[in-house]
Amino acid sequence: MALIEVRGINKRYRMGDAEIGALNEVSLGIEKGEFVAIMGPSGSGKSTFMNIVGCLDKPTSGQYLLEGVDVGGLGRDELAEIRNKKLGFVFQGFNLLPRASALENVELPLLYNGLAAKERMKRSAEALVAVGLRGREKHHPNQLSGGQQQRVAIARALVNNAPIILADEPTGNLDTKTSAEIMELFVRLNVESNITVILVTHESGIAAYSKRIIRFLDGRVIGDASAATA
C-alpha cells in the first residue's frame, strides 16, 4: 500500500460562466521514504496537486488515499488533525511570525497538541538543533539570514514528527549557495529519518536533488521517472 495514492483526481474551478480544469484524471502513488520533485510551468496543476495532498483542498472527483484512508470522507477537524500530525509544510516565503523567536515559531504546531510548555520547548529546541540552528533559539526572523529563516520553517515542519514534508518552492527566495544548503538538508532528513519529501519546483537543478521527478502540464502528468534519468 502506497503512503499516498491518488486515483483519477480532477479539480475544476468555475470562473464566471467558464469552468477551468486544474487537474485532469491524475493517478499516481508515492511510497514512504521517497523524495519526489513535482515540476511544471505556471498553471500546470502542480500547486493544486500539492494543496490536495496537503489536505488544504479537495478534488472535484476521484480519490485521495493517505495511508489507505480516503481523505475525501473526512471532516474539517479530522483534516486539521492530519495537517498537524502527518504533514509538515515549508513555503517559499518562510511564513514565520516576525515578533516571535525562532523557538516560538517552531513551537506553534505543538500548541494544538496539549503538551506542557516544558515539553514544547524541549522538542522545539531539538528540532532547531536538527536543522543546524543550535544557539539561535532566541533570534527573531529579522536577525536571521534567508537560509536560517528557511531552516526555522523546516524545523517547524519537523517538530510534530510528521512523516511527510510538503515543500512549495522552498528555495525560491534564496541564493544559489543557500539553496544548495537547504536542499542538502532535505536530502539528509530523507535519508537519515526516512521522511517522505514532496517538493514543488520549476528549477531542474533543485529537482535533481530528488530521487523521482513527476512532471505536470495542463493538469495532467506527462512524465514520471527516476531523477537520474528524467
Secondary structure, DSSP 8 states (H G I E B T S, - for coil): --SEEEEEEEEEEEETTEEEEEEEEEEEEE-TT-EEEEE--TTSSHHHHHHHHTTSS--SEEEEEETTEEGGG--HHHHHHHHHHTEEEEETT----TTS-HHHHHHGGGGGTT--HHHHHHHHHHHHHHTT-TT-TT--GGGS-HHHHHHHHHHHHHTT--SEEEEESTTTTS-HHHHHHHHHHHHHHHHHH--EEEEE-S-HHHHTTSSEEEEEETTEEEEEEETTT-
